[in-house]
C-alpha cells in the first residue's frame, strides 16, 4: 500500500508538542494545523504512533478532502472513496460528525449522508444489499470547516489519553496527555528531582516516570485498528517489541507527589502501582504548606485546584498563596503551574518567565513557567 495521509489530533495549544513528538519518532514531513498535525506513513506507522504519542488524542487516516456546499457534493465525495480497501464486509462503520462555518450545518444530516454514501459504495463492491456490521469497528468522521469536508477513519478507538493505568479518578482529574505535555514543556530530565504538591490521582508523576524510562504510553492498551484484517498482526507485534526493547527501567528516579486529600492519595497509589512505579514514586498526604521536596535543581510541575474546577475560590487562592510561599524556600527549583487564575504571578511575587495558553478540558488556562538556575555541569 502506498503512503497514507495520517493525522495526529491534538488538544488546542499542544500542536507543536505533538509535532515535536512525531519528529522525534523519525517523521519529517510534519505539518501543523489547528487541532491536528498531518504526516505521512504506512500501516506500520499507524501501529507505532498509536503506541508512542504522549500528547495526541488519536491517530486518523485521511480518506478524502473536498468542497461540500451541498448534500450532493458531500455524498459524491464520500462515495468516490474505495471503502472496501479498508472496511471488510462484516465491519462496523458508525459515522461521527461536526460542522463549523459551513453551509451544511445539520450534523445528523451530514452523518446520514456520509453513511449512505459508504453503504452505496460497499454495496457495489461486495454485491450485497445488507451489512450486518458485527465485525471490527471502523469509526468514520466527517468534519466540515469553511465548506470543506474532511473524511477520516479513526485508528485509535478510545482516546490516547486512556493509558490503562488509571482505573479510578479524583474529582477533577488532569488528562494524561496534558500531564505529559506539562512534563515535556518543563524540560525536566530524570537526573533531577520532580515534585507535584497537588498530585490528585498521580497523573503528572506517573507520566514523568514513563517519559524518564522511555515507556510507550500505549503499551498497556489495545486500539481499534489492531483488530483490522488490513493491518497484519506482525506489524503490531513488531511495534510492541520495539516499544518493549526501548524501555530503560534501570534509570533511578527522584519523583514524588503529595495531596491534602487522603482519598486522592489512595487513588494515586493504586494508579502508581498499576503503572509499575510503586517503588519509584513516593506519595504522601500533606498540605502544600508542609511539602518538603528533596534535592536541588528540581522541578515542581503541578495543576493547583481552582474554583471553576472544584467550586471553591477561597481554597483555590489559599493553595496558590501557599505554593508561592513554598517557592521562596526552593531557590534552585523551577516551577510549572497550570491554572486559569490570573493571581498566580501575584502569589509568586513576580511575573512568570514564560506563559503558554493551554486548555484543560474546555477551561482556558495558562502554564506559568518559572525557570530556576541550571544545574552545575556534571562529568
C-alpha positions as a Markdown table, in Angstrom:
| # | Residue | x | y | z |
|---|---|---|---|---|
| 1 | Unk | 0.0 | 0.0 | 0.0 |
| 2 | Unk | 1.3 | 3.5 | -0.9 |
| 3 | Unk | 2.0 | 6.1 | 1.7 |
| 4 | Unk | -1.0 | 7.2 | 3.7 |
| 5 | Unk | -2.0 | 10.7 | 4.8 |
| 6 | Unk | -2.2 | 10.5 | 8.6 |
| 7 | Unk | -3.4 | 12.9 | 11.2 |
| 8 | Unk | -2.5 | 13.1 | 14.8 |
| 9 | Unk | -5.2 | 15.1 | 16.5 |
| 10 | Unk | -4.2 | 17.5 | 19.3 |
| 11 | Unk | -5.7 | 19.4 | 22.2 |
| 12 | Unk | -5.6 | 23.2 | 21.4 |
| 13 | Unk | -2.3 | 24.6 | 22.2 |
| 14 | Unk | -0.3 | 21.3 | 22.1 |
| 15 | Unk | 0.1 | 21.1 | 18.3 |
| 16 | Unk | 3.8 | 22.0 | 18.4 |
| 17 | Unk | 4.4 | 19.4 | 21.1 |
| 18 | Unk | 2.7 | 16.7 | 19.0 |
| 19 | Unk | 4.7 | 17.8 | 16.0 |
| 20 | Unk | 7.9 | 17.5 | 18.1 |
| 21 | Unk | 7.0 | 14.0 | 19.2 |
| 22 | Unk | 6.4 | 12.9 | 15.6 |
| 23 | Unk | 9.8 | 14.4 | 14.5 |
| 24 | Unk | 11.5 | 12.6 | 17.4 |
| 25 | Unk | 9.9 | 9.4 | 16.1 |
| 26 | Unk | 11.5 | 10.0 | 12.7 |
| 27 | Unk | 8.7 | 11.6 | 10.7 |
| 28 | Unk | 10.0 | 14.5 | 8.7 |
| 29 | Unk | 7.0 | 15.7 | 6.6 |
| 30 | Unk | 5.1 | 17.1 | 9.5 |
| 31 | Unk | 2.6 | 19.9 | 9.0 |
| 32 | Unk | 0.9 | 21.7 | 11.9 |
| 33 | Unk | -2.7 | 23.0 | 11.7 |
| 34 | Unk | -5.2 | 24.0 | 14.4 |
| 35 | Unk | -6.0 | 20.9 | 16.4 |
| 36 | Unk | -4.1 | 18.5 | 14.3 |
| 37 | Unk | -0.7 | 17.5 | 12.9 |
| 38 | Unk | -0.5 | 16.0 | 9.4 |
| 39 | Unk | 2.2 | 13.5 | 8.4 |
| 40 | Unk | 2.6 | 10.5 | 6.0 |
| 41 | Unk | 3.3 | 6.9 | 6.8 |
| 42 | Unk | 2.4 | 3.3 | 6.1 |
| 43 | Unk | 0.4 | 0.7 | 8.0 |
| 44 | Unk | 3.3 | 0.1 | 10.4 |
| 45 | Unk | 3.3 | 3.8 | 11.3 |
| 46 | Unk | -0.4 | 3.5 | 12.4 |
| 47 | Unk | 0.9 | 1.0 | 15.0 |
| 48 | Unk | 4.0 | 3.0 | 16.1 |
| 49 | Unk | 2.3 | 6.3 | 16.5 |
| 50 | Unk | -0.7 | 4.9 | 18.5 |
| 51 | Unk | 1.8 | 3.3 | 20.8 |
| 52 | Unk | 4.2 | 6.2 | 21.2 |
| 53 | Unk | 2.3 | 9.5 | 21.0 |
| 54 | Unk | 2.0 | 11.0 | 24.5 |
| 55 | Unk | 0.2 | 14.3 | 23.8 |
| 56 | Unk | -2.0 | 13.4 | 20.9 |
| 57 | Unk | -5.7 | 12.3 | 21.3 |
| 58 | Unk | -5.9 | 9.9 | 18.4 |
| 59 | Unk | -4.4 | 8.9 | 15.0 |
| 60 | Unk | -6.7 | 9.2 | 11.9 |
| 61 | Unk | -6.3 | 8.2 | 8.3 |
| 62 | Unk | -7.3 | 11.0 | 5.9 |
| 63 | Unk | -9.6 | 9.3 | 3.4 |
| 64 | Unk | -10.7 | 12.4 | 1.4 |
| 65 | Unk | -10.9 | 16.2 | 1.5 |
| 66 | Unk | -13.1 | 18.2 | -0.9 |
| 67 | Unk | -15.5 | 21.1 | -1.2 |
| 68 | Unk | -19.0 | 20.2 | 0.1 |
| 69 | Unk | -21.5 | 23.1 | -0.1 |
| 70 | Unk | -24.4 | 20.8 | -0.8 |
| 71 | Unk | -25.5 | 17.3 | 0.3 |
| 72 | Unk | -25.0 | 16.0 | -3.2 |
| 73 | Unk | -21.3 | 17.2 | -3.1 |
| 74 | Unk | -20.9 | 15.6 | 0.3 |
| 75 | Unk | -22.4 | 12.3 | -0.9 |
| 76 | Unk | -20.4 | 12.1 | -4.2 |
| 77 | Unk | -17.1 | 13.0 | -2.5 |
| 78 | Unk | -17.6 | 10.2 | 0.1 |
| 79 | Unk | -18.8 | 7.7 | -2.5 |
| 80 | Unk | -15.6 | 8.3 | -4.5 |
| 81 | Unk | -13.5 | 6.6 | -1.8 |
| 82 | Unk | -12.7 | 2.9 | -2.1 |
| 83 | Unk | -14.1 | 2.0 | 1.3 |
| 84 | Unk | -13.8 | -1.7 | 0.7 |
| 85 | Unk | -10.0 | -1.3 | 0.7 |
| 86 | Unk | -10.3 | -0.7 | 4.4 |
| 87 | Unk | -13.7 | -2.0 | 5.7 |
| 88 | Unk | -14.5 | -5.7 | 5.3 |
| 89 | Unk | -18.0 | -6.9 | 4.6 |
| 90 | Unk | -18.7 | -7.5 | 8.3 |
| 91 | Unk | -17.1 | -4.3 | 9.5 |
| 92 | Unk | -19.0 | -1.9 | 11.8 |
| 93 | Unk | -18.8 | 1.6 | 10.5 |
| 94 | Unk | -20.5 | 4.3 | 12.6 |
| 95 | Unk | -20.2 | 7.9 | 11.4 |
| 96 | Unk | -19.4 | 10.9 | 13.7 |
| 97 | Unk | -19.6 | 14.5 | 12.5 |
| 98 | Unk | -19.1 | 18.1 | 13.2 |
| 99 | Unk | -19.6 | 21.3 | 11.3 |
| 100 | Unk | -18.2 | 24.9 | 11.6 |
| 101 | Unk | -18.6 | 27.9 | 9.4 |
| 102 | Unk | -20.2 | 25.8 | 6.7 |
| 103 | Unk | -23.5 | 25.8 | 4.7 |
| 104 | Unk | -24.2 | 22.2 | 5.8 |
| 105 | Unk | -25.0 | 22.9 | 9.4 |
| 106 | Unk | -27.0 | 19.9 | 10.4 |
| 107 | Unk | -24.5 | 17.4 | 11.8 |
| 108 | Unk | -27.0 | 14.5 | 12.0 |
| 109 | Unk | -27.9 | 15.0 | 8.3 |
| 110 | Unk | -24.3 | 15.1 | 7.3 |
| 111 | Unk | -23.6 | 11.9 | 9.2 |
| 112 | Unk | -26.6 | 10.2 | 7.5 |
| 113 | Unk | -25.4 | 11.3 | 4.0 |
| 114 | Unk | -21.9 | 10.0 | 4.6 |
| 115 | Unk | -23.2 | 6.7 | 6.0 |
| 116 | Unk | -25.5 | 6.3 | 2.9 |
| 117 | Unk | -22.6 | 7.1 | 0.5 |
| 118 | Unk | -20.3 | 4.5 | 2.2 |
| 119 | Unk | -23.1 | 1.9 | 2.1 |
| 120 | Unk | -23.8 | 2.5 | -1.6 |
| 121 | Unk | -20.1 | 2.2 | -2.5 |
| 122 | Unk | -19.7 | -1.0 | -0.5 |
| 123 | Unk | -22.9 | -2.5 | -2.0 |
| 124 | Unk | -21.3 | -2.1 | -5.4 |
| 125 | Unk | -18.1 | -3.7 | -4.2 |
| 126 | Unk | -19.4 | -6.6 | -2.1 |
| 127 | Unk | -22.6 | -7.3 | -4.2 |
| 128 | Unk | -24.9 | -7.3 | -1.2 |
| 129 | Unk | -27.8 | -5.2 | -0.1 |
| 130 | Unk | -27.3 | -5.5 | 3.7 |
| 131 | Unk | -24.3 | -5.2 | 6.1 |
| 132 | Unk | -24.6 | -6.8 | 9.5 |
| 133 | Unk | -21.8 | -4.7 | 11.0 |
| 134 | Unk | -20.9 | -7.4 | 13.6 |
| 135 | Unk | -17.1 | -7.3 | 13.0 |
| 136 | Unk | -14.3 | -4.9 | 13.9 |
| 137 | Unk | -15.1 | -1.2 | 14.3 |
| 138 | Unk | -14.2 | 1.5 | 11.8 |
| 139 | Unk | -15.3 | 4.9 | 13.0 |
| 140 | Unk | -15.7 | 7.4 | 10.2 |
| 141 | Unk | -15.7 | 11.1 | 10.9 |
| 142 | Unk | -17.0 | 13.9 | 8.6 |
| 143 | Unk | -15.6 | 17.3 | 9.6 |
| 144 | Unk | -16.9 | 20.3 | 7.8 |
| 145 | Unk | -15.0 | 23.6 | 8.1 |
| 146 | Unk | -15.5 | 26.6 | 5.7 |
| 147 | Unk | -17.4 | 24.3 | 3.3 |
| 148 | Unk | -14.6 | 21.8 | 3.0 |
| 149 | Unk | -15.3 | 18.2 | 4.0 |
| 150 | Unk | -12.6 | 16.2 | 5.7 |
| 151 | Unk | -13.4 | 12.4 | 5.8 |
| 152 | Unk | -11.2 | 10.4 | 8.2 |
| 153 | Unk | -11.0 | 6.9 | 9.6 |
| 154 | Unk | -10.2 | 6.6 | 13.3 |
| 155 | Unk | -7.4 | 4.0 | 14.0 |
| 156 | Unk | -7.3 | 4.6 | 17.8 |
| 157 | Unk | -10.6 | 3.9 | 19.4 |
| 158 | Unk | -10.8 | 5.3 | 23.0 |
| 159 | Unk | -8.7 | 8.4 | 23.2 |
| 160 | Unk | -4.9 | 8.0 | 23.6 |
| 161 | Unk | -5.1 | 9.7 | 27.0 |
| 162 | Unk | -6.5 | 6.4 | 28.3 |
| 163 | Unk | -3.2 | 4.7 | 29.1 |
| 164 | Unk | -4.7 | 1.8 | 31.1 |
| 165 | Unk | -3.1 | 2.5 | 34.5 |
| 166 | Unk | -5.9 | 4.7 | 35.9 |
| 167 | Unk | -9.0 | 2.8 | 36.9 |
| 168 | Unk | -10.2 | 5.3 | 39.4 |
| 169 | Unk | -10.1 | 9.1 | 39.2 |
| 170 | Unk | -10.2 | 12.0 | 41.6 |
| 171 | Unk | -12.9 | 14.7 | 41.5 |
| 172 | Unk | -11.2 | 16.8 | 38.7 |
| 173 | Unk | -8.6 | 14.7 | 37.0 |
| 174 | Unk | -5.9 | 16.0 | 34.7 |
| 175 | Unk | -5.8 | 14.2 | 31.4 |
| 176 | Unk | -2.7 | 12.1 | 30.9 |
| 177 | Unk | -2.0 | 13.8 | 27.6 |
| 178 | Unk | -1.9 | 17.2 | 29.3 |
| 179 | Unk | 0.2 | 15.9 | 32.2 |
| 180 | Unk | 2.7 | 14.5 | 29.7 |
| 181 | Unk | 2.8 | 17.9 | 27.8 |
| 182 | Unk | 3.5 | 19.8 | 31.0 |
| 183 | Unk | 6.5 | 17.5 | 31.8 |
| 184 | Unk | 7.8 | 17.8 | 28.2 |
| 185 | Unk | 7.4 | 21.6 | 28.3 |
| 186 | Unk | 9.3 | 21.8 | 31.6 |
| 187 | Unk | 12.5 | 20.3 | 30.0 |
| 188 | Unk | 12.8 | 18.2 | 33.1 |
| 189 | Unk | 15.4 | 15.4 | 33.0 |
| 190 | Unk | 15.4 | 12.1 | 35.0 |
| 191 | Unk | 18.6 | 13.1 | 36.9 |
| 192 | Unk | 16.7 | 16.0 | 38.6 |
| 193 | Unk | 14.0 | 15.6 | 41.2 |
| 194 | Unk | 10.4 | 16.2 | 40.3 |
| 195 | Unk | 7.6 | 17.0 | 42.8 |
| 196 | Unk | 3.8 | 17.6 | 42.5 |
| 197 | Unk | 2.3 | 19.1 | 45.6 |
| 198 | Unk | -1.3 | 18.8 | 44.2 |
| 199 | Unk | -0.9 | 15.4 | 42.7 |
| 200 | Unk | -4.5 | 14.3 | 42.8 |
| 201 | Unk | -4.6 | 10.9 | 41.1 |
| 202 | Unk | -0.9 | 10.9 | 40.5 |
| 203 | Unk | -1.0 | 11.6 | 36.8 |
| 204 | Unk | 1.9 | 14.1 | 36.5 |
| 205 | Unk | 4.4 | 11.9 | 38.5 |
| 206 | Unk | 3.4 | 8.8 | 36.5 |
| 207 | Unk | 3.7 | 10.5 | 33.1 |
| 208 | Unk | 7.1 | 11.8 | 34.2 |
| 209 | Unk | 8.3 | 8.4 | 35.2 |
| 210 | Unk | 7.1 | 6.9 | 31.9 |
| 211 | Unk | 9.0 | 9.6 | 30.0 |
| 212 | Unk | 12.1 | 9.0 | 32.1 |
| 213 | Unk | 12.0 | 5.3 | 31.4 |
| 214 | Unk | 11.0 | 5.7 | 27.8 |
| 215 | Unk | 7.9 | 3.7 | 28.2 |
| 216 | Unk | 5.5 | 3.9 | 25.2 |
| 217 | Unk | 2.2 | 5.3 | 26.7 |
| 218 | Unk | 0.1 | 2.9 | 24.6 |
| 219 | Unk | 2.0 | -0.2 | 25.6 |
| 220 | Unk | -0.7 | -1.4 | 28.1 |
| 221 | Unk | -3.8 | -0.9 | 25.9 |
| 222 | Unk | -5.4 | -2.0 | 22.7 |
| 223 | Unk | -6.6 | 0.0 | 19.7 |
| 224 | Unk | -9.4 | -0.2 | 17.2 |
| 225 | Unk | -7.0 | -0.9 | 14.3 |
| 226 | Unk | -5.3 | -3.8 | 16.0 |
| 227 | Unk | -8.5 | -5.8 | 15.1 |
| 228 | Unk | -8.4 | -4.7 | 11.4 |
| 229 | Unk | -7.5 | -7.5 | 8.9 |
| 230 | Unk | -5.8 | -4.9 | 6.7 |
| 231 | Unk | -3.0 | -4.4 | 9.3 |
| 232 | Unk | -1.1 | -7.7 | 9.6 |
| 233 | Unk | -0.6 | -8.9 | 13.2 |
| 234 | Unk | 3.1 | -9.0 | 12.7 |
| 235 | Unk | 3.2 | -5.2 | 12.3 |
| 236 | Unk | 1.6 | -4.8 | 15.8 |
| 237 | Unk | 4.0 | -7.4 | 17.2 |
| 238 | Unk | 7.0 | -5.6 | 15.7 |
| 239 | Unk | 5.8 | -2.2 | 17.1 |
| 240 | Unk | 5.2 | -3.6 | 20.6 |
| 241 | Unk | 8.5 | -5.4 | 20.5 |
| 242 | Unk | 10.3 | -2.2 | 19.6 |
| 243 | Unk | 8.5 | -0.4 | 22.5 |
| 244 | Unk | 9.4 | -3.2 | 25.0 |
| 245 | Unk | 13.0 | -3.1 | 23.9 |
| 246 | Unk | 13.2 | 0.7 | 24.3 |
| 247 | Unk | 12.3 | 0.7 | 28.0 |
| 248 | Unk | 15.1 | 2.0 | 30.2 |
| 249 | Unk | 13.9 | 0.9 | 33.7 |
| 250 | Unk | 17.4 | 1.0 | 35.2 |
| 251 | Unk | 17.4 | 4.8 | 35.5 |
| 252 | Unk | 17.0 | 5.9 | 39.1 |
| 253 | Unk | 14.1 | 8.2 | 39.7 |
| 254 | Unk | 13.5 | 11.0 | 42.3 |
| 255 | Unk | 9.8 | 11.6 | 41.7 |
| 256 | Unk | 7.3 | 12.4 | 44.5 |
| 257 | Unk | 3.9 | 13.9 | 45.0 |
| 258 | Unk | 1.5 | 14.9 | 47.8 |
| 259 | Unk | -2.1 | 16.0 | 48.2 |
| 260 | Unk | -4.1 | 17.2 | 51.2 |
| 261 | Unk | -6.9 | 14.7 | 50.3 |
| 262 | Unk | -6.2 | 11.2 | 51.7 |
| 263 | Unk | -8.7 | 9.7 | 49.2 |
| 264 | Unk | -6.8 | 11.3 | 46.3 |
| 265 | Unk | -3.6 | 9.7 | 47.5 |
| 266 | Unk | -5.4 | 6.3 | 47.7 |
| 267 | Unk | -6.4 | 6.7 | 44.1 |
| 268 | Unk | -2.9 | 7.8 | 43.1 |
| 269 | Unk | -1.2 | 4.9 | 44.9 |
| 270 | Unk | -3.4 | 2.5 | 43.0 |
| 271 | Unk | -2.5 | 4.1 | 39.7 |
| 272 | Unk | 1.2 | 4.2 | 40.5 |
| 273 | Unk | 1.1 | 0.5 | 41.4 |
| 274 | Unk | -0.8 | -0.3 | 38.2 |
| 275 | Unk | 1.7 | 1.7 | 36.2 |
| 276 | Unk | 4.6 | -0.3 | 37.7 |
| 277 | Unk | 6.2 | 2.5 | 39.8 |
| 278 | Unk | 5.2 | 1.5 | 43.3 |
| 279 | Unk | 8.9 | 1.5 | 44.4 |
| 280 | Unk | 9.9 | 4.6 | 42.4 |
| 281 | Unk | 7.3 | 7.3 | 43.1 |
| 282 | Unk | 6.8 | 8.5 | 46.7 |
| 283 | Unk | 3.4 | 9.8 | 47.7 |
| 284 | Unk | 2.2 | 11.3 | 50.9 |
| 285 | Unk | -0.8 | 13.1 | 52.4 |
| 286 | Unk | 0.3 | 16.7 | 53.0 |
| 287 | Unk | -0.9 | 20.2 | 52.5 |
| 288 | Unk | 1.3 | 22.2 | 50.2 |
| 289 | Unk | 2.5 | 24.3 | 53.1 |
| 290 | Unk | 4.1 | 21.2 | 54.6 |
| 291 | Unk | 5.6 | 19.9 | 51.4 |
| 292 | Unk | 9.4 | 19.5 | 51.5 |
| 293 | Unk | 10.7 | 18.4 | 48.1 |
| 294 | Unk | 14.1 | 16.7 | 48.4 |
| 295 | Unk | 17.2 | 17.6 | 46.4 |
| 296 | Unk | 18.4 | 20.6 | 44.4 |
| 297 | Unk | 17.7 | 21.9 | 40.9 |
| 298 | Unk | 14.4 | 20.1 | 40.8 |
| 299 | Unk | 11.1 | 20.8 | 39.1 |
| 300 | Unk | 7.7 | 21.4 | 40.7 |
| 301 | Unk | 5.1 | 20.6 | 38.0 |
| 302 | Unk | 1.5 | 20.9 | 39.2 |
| 303 | Unk | -2.1 | 21.6 | 38.4 |
| 304 | Unk | -3.3 | 23.6 | 41.5 |
| 305 | Unk | -7.0 | 23.4 | 42.4 |
| 306 | Unk | -9.1 | 26.3 | 41.2 |
| 307 | Unk | -12.7 | 27.4 | 41.7 |
| 308 | Unk | -14.1 | 26.7 | 38.3 |
| 309 | Unk | -12.8 | 23.2 | 38.6 |
| 310 | Unk | -13.6 | 22.3 | 42.2 |
| 311 | Unk | -16.1 | 25.1 | 43.1 |
| 312 | Unk | -14.2 | 26.8 | 46.0 |
| 313 | Unk | -12.4 | 30.1 | 45.2 |
| 314 | Unk | -11.2 | 30.6 | 48.7 |
| 315 | Unk | -9.4 | 27.3 | 48.9 |
| 316 | Unk | -8.0 | 27.8 | 45.4 |
| 317 | Unk | -6.5 | 31.2 | 46.4 |
| 318 | Unk | -5.1 | 29.7 | 49.6 |
| 319 | Unk | -3.5 | 26.9 | 47.5 |
| 320 | Unk | -1.8 | 29.4 | 45.2 |
| 321 | Unk | -0.6 | 31.5 | 48.1 |
| 322 | Unk | 1.0 | 28.5 | 49.8 |
| 323 | Unk | 2.6 | 27.4 | 46.5 |
| 324 | Unk | 4.1 | 30.8 | 46.0 |
| 325 | Unk | 5.4 | 30.7 | 49.6 |
| 326 | Unk | 6.9 | 27.3 | 49.0 |
| 327 | Unk | 8.8 | 28.7 | 46.0 |
| 328 | Unk | 10.7 | 31.1 | 48.3 |
| 329 | Unk | 12.4 | 28.2 | 50.1 |
| 330 | Unk | 13.4 | 26.3 | 47.0 |
| 331 | Unk | 15.7 | 28.8 | 45.2 |
| 332 | Unk | 17.3 | 26.3 | 42.8 |
| 333 | Unk | 14.0 | 24.8 | 41.7 |
| 334 | Unk | 11.9 | 25.5 | 38.6 |
| 335 | Unk | 8.1 | 25.8 | 38.9 |
| 336 | Unk | 5.4 | 25.0 | 36.3 |
| 337 | Unk | 1.8 | 25.6 | 37.3 |
| 338 | Unk | -1.2 | 25.1 | 35.0 |
| 339 | Unk | -4.1 | 27.4 | 36.1 |
| 340 | Unk | -6.8 | 29.6 | 34.8 |
| 341 | Unk | -6.3 | 32.0 | 37.7 |
| 342 | Unk | -4.8 | 35.5 | 37.0 |
| 343 | Unk | -3.4 | 35.5 | 40.5 |
| 344 | Unk | -0.6 | 33.0 | 40.1 |
| 345 | Unk | 2.0 | 35.7 | 39.4 |
| 346 | Unk | 0.7 | 37.8 | 42.3 |
| 347 | Unk | 1.2 | 35.0 | 44.8 |
| 348 | Unk | 4.7 | 34.2 | 43.3 |
| 349 | Unk | 5.6 | 37.8 | 43.7 |
| 350 | Unk | 7.0 | 38.1 | 40.2 |
| 351 | Unk | 6.0 | 37.6 | 36.6 |
| 352 | Unk | 6.4 | 34.2 | 35.1 |
| 353 | Unk | 9.4 | 33.8 | 32.8 |
| 354 | Unk | 7.1 | 32.3 | 30.2 |
| 355 | Unk | 3.3 | 31.8 | 29.9 |
| 356 | Unk | 1.7 | 29.4 | 27.5 |
| 357 | Unk | -2.0 | 29.3 | 26.8 |
| 358 | Unk | -3.5 | 25.8 | 27.1 |
| 359 | Unk | -6.9 | 24.2 | 27.6 |
| 360 | Unk | -7.6 | 21.9 | 30.4 |
| 361 | Unk | -10.7 | 20.3 | 29.0 |
| 362 | Unk | -12.8 | 23.3 | 28.0 |
| 363 | Unk | -11.2 | 25.6 | 30.5 |
| 364 | Unk | -8.7 | 28.1 | 29.2 |
| 365 | Unk | -5.6 | 28.1 | 31.3 |
| 366 | Unk | -2.0 | 29.3 | 31.2 |
| 367 | Unk | 1.1 | 27.2 | 32.0 |
| 368 | Unk | 3.1 | 29.6 | 34.2 |
| 369 | Unk | 6.7 | 28.8 | 33.9 |
| 370 | Unk | 9.4 | 29.9 | 36.4 |
| 371 | Unk | 12.8 | 28.7 | 35.5 |
| 372 | Unk | 15.4 | 28.1 | 38.2 |
| 373 | Unk | 19.1 | 28.1 | 37.7 |
| 374 | Unk | 20.7 | 25.4 | 35.6 |
| 375 | Unk | 22.2 | 22.5 | 37.4 |
| 376 | Unk | 26.1 | 22.6 | 37.6 |
| 377 | Unk | 27.8 | 20.8 | 34.8 |
| 378 | Unk | 28.4 | 17.1 | 35.7 |
| 379 | Unk | 31.1 | 15.0 | 34.0 |
